[in-house]
Every structure is written in structure tokens, then in C-alpha cells.
Amino acid sequence: MTVVSAEAAERRELPPSMVERMTLILDAFPSRSTRLALEDVARLTHLPRSTAHRILDQLLKADWLEHSSFGYSLGPRALHLGGVADDSSELRAVAAAHLHSLMVRTGLTVHLAVLEGGQVRYLDKIGARYATSVPSKVGGRAPAHCTALGRAMLAWLPAEDVDERVGADLSARTGRTISDLTALHQELNRVRGRHGLAIERQECFEDIACVAAAIRAPEGPIGAISLVGDSTTPLERVAPLVLDAARRVSLELYPDLDRRSARGLHSV
């Protein structure tokens, strides 16, 4: 009678092909916000740790996954193939109630945007009567360096990333636009000193002022929320509401964000 070791039995029960094993691992990431350690992947897939590690390395090299100090996550190839590389539906869904609450509490126009290269792209815009006078539209874009939305997100990126994104195109939209890279970095430092609040007056559009805060993932900013009024609006009064809304959205998307922050969340 042949005695089959437990290890041999386990190997025999593993999916026989590499494609099946890769599929098991990719299926362990149900959304773009999922972050898993190697041990998590091995546990969820029932693959030996060494096998999981070897396949994870191959998936990283092929851009199916990404890796940071906070774990593995879906990479650009997986997101693109799944049709979610540019899909912000999860962010919009989580942020919706907070945007509405900000509009009701302040009477101001509210934006939700993401950073794409050196520009911001508006995902949502809600507001009362004043909204029609704000020259922005859902799906539209604006330069990141002269918008509160853009600077709220740029402030949490490495300096070299900021330079690469906006350094070649610091065009002035108005007479008040920051169009010098050194001055921009000084302003981003002030944003960090205000715990992430970015304030802009008449730099992107004449007679428009806004305050914004970034929505953050473990690796950095994934979006931003802003309140917009005319150039005389006392934005400092409503600024804490924006910061709180952005923080709440961040925590709904990444519930353990505070714990990760304590271990050294992306700082500049």
C-alpha cells in the first residue's frame, strides 16, 4: 500500500495549470481598493506560500498586479482589461452622499475630481442656483497647478512626480495664477501645513474661489472634493467641512487607513 504524504496530496489537489493558478490569485482581488499581503493571497487561494509568491512575482512583472508596502493590488493591465482603469464609479458612489451634504450645508457648488497627468477631471458637480455660473462641467478638465482640487492632490505626491506632471506646462490662466515651479512647491507645502486643505482664489477662473481636500488611499491621493463660490466667499469657514468629507470618503473606501497612517502613510 502506497502512503501519500499530506504535502503530495496538497500538490495533487492544486489546479494543474498556471492559468488556473493565476486566475485564483486575480480572483482574490474583488475591487481596485483591495490590498492583500502574501499570506492573505495564500490563505484565500489555498496555494502554498512559495507558489503564491512565485506567481505574484510574475503577475507584477506583467503589470497584472502592483505592490507597495501596504500589499498587493490590481495593476493597470487588470484594471484596463476589466474596463475600470478609468472607471470611478466606486469613488463616485461612496462620495455622493457627502457631496450632497456639503451642498445642503453650505449652499455652495461641490466638485468631485480625479488627477490625470497634470490636469484634474471633474467627475461630479452639484449645486444650487450659483452652480450655473461656475465654468466647469462633468467630464471637463482644468490644469492641476491652478485649481484647489489639483493642488490638494499634488500636495501628497513626491516632488519629482509633481515636476513631471506639471513642470512643463505651468501656464497662467489669470493674473493671479501660480506659474513658477518653486512657488508651486511652496504652496503645496502650505497645503500640507493646513492638514491637506488647498485654497485658490481667481487663479483658474476669474471671480471664482474654491477650497479642496484630497481623498486618499494608502499609496496616495485618488480624488478630491471642493467647495466653490465667488471670489468673496469666506471659504475658511467651510474648509473644515471639506476636509471632513474627504476624510470620511477615504475611510469608507479604506477602513484601516488610520492604522496604516500610523505606520507611515505616504508623507512628503
N, C-alpha and C positions, 0 to 999 in steps of 0.2 A: 504494500500500500504506500502510495506516494504522499508525503506530507508537504502541504503547500504552506509556505510561511505567510504571515499576515502581510508582509511587505509585497510579496509576489501577488497575493490576492488583490491588494490595493492597485497594483500596476495593471492587473488584468481588467479591473473594473473602470479604469480611466478611459476616456474617449480615445479611440485608436488613432485619429488623425490630428495633425497640427491645426487644421482649420477648425475642427470641433473644439479644441482646447482654447484657441484664440477667441472663438465665439463665446465660450463660457466666461472668459475674462471680460470681454467687452460688455456682455450682458450684466455684469456686476455693477455697471455704471449706468443707472437708470436716467440720469439727467446731467446736464453740464455742470451743476453745482456739487455733484458727488465727489468726495475726496476719500480715498482709501489707502491705507498702509498696506505693505506687502502681506502682513499677517491677515488683514481683512480679506484681501483677494484670495489667499489660500483657503481661508475658512469658508468663504462664500462659494467658491468653485469646487471645493474638496480636492484640489490639486495639491500634490506635495509642494512644500515651500520652495524647494530648489527648482522644480518645474515651473511654478508660477513666476519665479524671479527671472528665469531664462526667457520665458515668453514675454514678460513685461518689458524686458530689455529690447527685444525685437520689435515690439509694438511702439516703443519710444523712438527707436531709430527710423521707423516708417511713419512717424507723426500720427499714429492712431491714438496714442496717449501722450500726456505731458506729465512731468514730475517736478515737484518742488519740495521744500522742507515740510510742507503740510500734507504730502501724499501724492498719489496718482490721480489724474483726472482725464477726461476725454480730451483728445488733441484735435488740431484743426482738420485733419483728414476725416476723423469720425464725425465731427460736427458738420462738416460740409456735406458728407455723404448722407447724413441724416436730415439735411435740409435745415439745420439750426445754426449754422455758422453765423448767419446774420439774423437769426430769429431771436427776438427779445420778448417773446410772448410771456415767458415766466416772470421776467422783470416787470413787465407792464401789469401783469395780473396782480402781483404782490403789491406793487406801488399804487394801484388805482384808488383804493380807499383812502390812503394817506394823501394823495393829491387832492381828492375831493374835500377832505377835511381841511387842508390848508386853504383852499379856495373859499370855503364857507367861513372859516375863522378870520380870514384877513380881507376878503373881498378883492384880492389881487389875482393876477394871472399866474398860473402854475405851469411849469415846464418839467418834462422828464426827458433826458437826453443821454446819449452814449458818445464816447470818444472814438472817432475813426480817423486814424492818422493825425493830422494837425487840425481837424475840424470836429465840431460837435454835430450830431444828427438828432433832430427832435423826434422823439417817439410819441409824445403826448403833449397836448396843450389844452388846458381848460381854464375858464374864467368867466366873469360876468361881462357887463357892458364894455369895460375897458379893453377886453381881450382883442377886439377888432382893430384897435389902434396899435397893437404890438405887432411889428413887421416880422413875424415868424410863422411857420406853418409846419404841421406834422409831415415828416419826411424831408423837410428843408435842412439846410446846413448853414453853419456860421463858423468863422475862424475861432479856434480854441483860445488863442492867446488874448483875445479882447472880449471874451464873454466870461461871466461869473461861472457858468456851467463848465466851460473848458478849464478855467484855472482851478476850479475845485477838484477836478480830476488830475490835471497836470501836477498839482502840488504833491501827489502821492506817488509820482513816478521818479525813477532815478534821473539825475540831472542830464546825463548823456542821452536818455530816451527823450526828454523834453527837447533837447537841442536837435535831435534827429527829426522829430515831428514838426517843429515849428521854426527852427532856426533859419531856414531858407526862405521863409515867407512871412516875415513879421510886418506885413503891410498895415498902414494906418487907415482905419475906416473913418475916423473923425479926428479932430484936432486934439482930442484927449486920449487917443489910443496909445498904449504902451507898445512901442515899435523897436525897442532895443533889448537884446537878449539879456544883458546884465540886469537891466531894470526889471525885466520879466522874472528872472530868478529871485530878485529881491522881493517882488510882490508875492511870488509863490512861498517864500519863506514867511512872509506876513500871514498868508493864508494858514500855514501850519501853526503859526503862533496863535491864531484865533481858533484853534482846535478844528480846522478844516473849513471855516467859513470864508467864502470868496465874495467880495463886493465889487461891483462895477457900475460906474455912472457915465453914461454918454460916450462910451468907448467903442461900442459896436454899432449902436443906433442912436441918432440924435434924440434927445428928450426922453430916453429910456434908462432906467436903472434897475439892477437886479442883484439879488443875493442868492448864493447857491451853496450846497454841500454835497459831497460825493457819497455814493452808495458803494460800499467796499466789500470785496471778497478777501479771502486770506492772502491772495497774491497781489492785490491792489484794487484800484477803482474799476467798477463795471458800469457805472452810470452816475447821474447826478440829478438833483431836484433843485429848481429855482423858483423864487417868487419875483414877479416883475411888476414894476409900477412906473410912474413918470419920474423925471429926474429929481423931483422934490420929495418923493416918498421917503419917510423916515424908516429905512429898511432895518436899521439897528434894532428897532423894537420887535420886528417879526423874525429876525435872524435866528433866535433860539428855536422857533417852531420848525424852521427848515432843517436845522441841524438834528432836531429830534426825529423828524420824519425820515430823514436819510438813514439815521441810525436804526430806526425800527425796521425799515425795509431790509437793511443789511442783516439784521438779526433774524428776520423771518426767512431769509434765503440761506443764511449760515448761522444756525442757532448757537454754535460753540465759538463764535467769532471772538467774544471777550476772552475766553480761555486761551485761544490762540494768540490774541494780542498780548497777553501777559507773558507768553513765551517768545515774544519778539516779532509781532506782526509787522510787516513791511513798513519800515520807517525811513525817512530821508534825512 
